[in-house]
């Protein structure tokens, strides 16, 4: 087949995508491009080769005999090239800067240990662990991956669930000694609830018992805070009662400085997510860290 010049490599990749996906629309979705762009690239390739590569009808797109021959000749080489470039990209990309964001308390108590292990496994990385209880703008602050706990408010976020955590209702013994008795979830409505304003519904909590019973309680609160560390401090000072995630409560529960209330009733488990900045691609560094963190959590 004589042609004026060699076909463009990107055009061949687009052609192969149409052949493998079975149509222009599916290929466009696979490539993250528009259908018009994919059609234009294929038409230009056909013009360059001087042959129709696809037979188009209103119902389907199929390879012509020439298209089948081109695909069978090019596809193995294209696949091998992509695999080689992918391996090279992964090797090169696990070096240089990696910016990770995490909630302040969680970063210090949990995430920092995983980051240390990941850094030891990939010494060519330059890792910047940024801890803050505010929800950061990943693009504006150049974050590669953010660890977020709880329930994601924005359904458009590119996120992967890595694990779960429990929440406990806790209080200091000094508070419980002077407060009304707590024997069921409804009793909490009469107590001094300390609300964490980071939560979506800081005053409404649903409890489920070991027997499958459920109760939803609306708390009364005159004391609130926007971060976990001061919430724990207020609880330790006997200022009231509230819910803490299992990581933030662990040390105080272990020493008896805080006591778990209604242990036979459970709050909804929260999710631990890796959130990536918007865009078409997730960097190999961010993807590798998320996969590592998921395995690390499961092994704890």
Buried (B, 14 or more C-beta within 10 A) or exposed (E): EEEEEEBEEEBBBBBBBBBEBEBBBBBBBEBEBEBEEBBEBBEBBBEBBEBBBBEBEEEEBEBBEBBEBBBEEBBEEBEEEEEEEEEEEEEEBBEEEBBBBBBBBBBBBBBBEBBEEBBEEBEEBEBBBBBBBEBBEBEEEEBBBBBBBBEBEEEEBEBBEBBEBBBBBBBBEEBBEEBEEBEBBEBBEEBBBBBBEBBEEBBEBEBBBEEEEEBEBEBEBEEBBEBBBBBBEBBBEBBBBBBBBBBBBBEBBEEEBBBEBBEEBBBBEBBBBBBBBEEEEBBBBBBBBBEBBBEBBEEE
